[in-house]
Amino acid sequence: MNDREPARRRFIKKGVALAGLAVVGGIGFTNGQTGESGLPETHSKDLEAYGERSHFVTSVRIPQFPAPDPFGLERHMLTPLQDSVGIITPSSLHFVNAHIGVNIPNINPEQHRLMIHGMVDRPLILSMADLKRFPSVSRVHYLECNGNKAKPWHKTLQEANGKTSCSEWTGVPLALLLKEAGVHNEAKWIIAEGAEDNKGAISLPLAKAMTDMLVAYGQNGEPVRPQNGFPLRLLVPGFEGLCNVKWLRRIKVTDQFYMTYNEFDRYTSVDPKTTTLEQGPKSVITFPSGGQRLPERGHYQISGLAWSGGGAVRKVEVSTDSGRTWKDAGIQSSIHRMAHARFGMDWNWDGKEGVLMSRCTDELGQVQPTVAEFARFWNKTVKVVLAPYPEELKAHHNYIIPWRVDRDGNVRNGLA
């Protein structure tokens, strides 16, 4: 025992010295108070109960509309994609998009019910406890508002494309619930309805419901946040965000398409039964992107996110010369169907002006279009494609966003 004491004392002294260096180096404790253990208190009750991020991390959502926002700040918030790492969006940074004039419901989960009825043998009324008795699954999927479109006046990626996020969703496959109810052979559609002021109903193909829709009560390991549908929301992988009904309370099985609230102003000039809700391949460069700056010439890692409603991302290419040449980027994350994938490519910036672009190819062979290709497909001019609502409500705005790097290293929107 005596032989070990000198070594032990040296270890303690070394530890004290290192602690002192940590304080001098700016890594020290947040205050001088000490707890019962004699060690400085480094956390508040909030940190102890739920956890909070470092005060050095300042990335936040921003409102989609300038202040004063006539629609309410809590209803339209943009994800800071330019600050993201990996593919999962923290629940607290997930974009928010709600109907104009709709308040976020305050729902007691113990009182909430999901009704499944219509063309079924056994109508169901399920509590949250009932739902959690069914086998659950967890899947990674992106969500994107169909109005997520870059404009020439957007200065940052968050402004241009901040209405997409990716989470791990947990819940019950809708197909399992529909089989429990016993769907009639003649059924072709479901009508999903939420609990918000205008009910947020929408018509969706039964075939999609029986394939991969999810009745989700979990998001990133915790209950779905109120702004994203607490206590229950519908996940429709790969379909535009409007289809993913929040605050889900009713599903009606039917043999026909309904002209619901969500269809009324969107499909008055086209046949809704033949209009695809599936979103095409898309990618964005998160670094370098608008509002960022390269401090000096030299080596950088171009990084970004890619996704597709058509399935898994198969390839991402990056151009540093405005699309004249393309190189394959590396996929740096796990690949999930209908989910964000992280890509990256080494780049040596020579200090000259350049335009960075990325394009995604999905498992169906679909390739992300340029602005000009997008305009030709929709039979519109580029001017109209980049115009405000309502001219382009039906299109998925997946055209390539160019980022222009100036000689001083500043990065700006290449659409301007």
Summary of the structure (lengths in Angstrom):
residues: 416
radius of gyration: 25.0
end to end distance: 75.0
largest distance: 90.3
contacts: 1271
relative contact order: 0.12
helix: 19%
strand: 30%
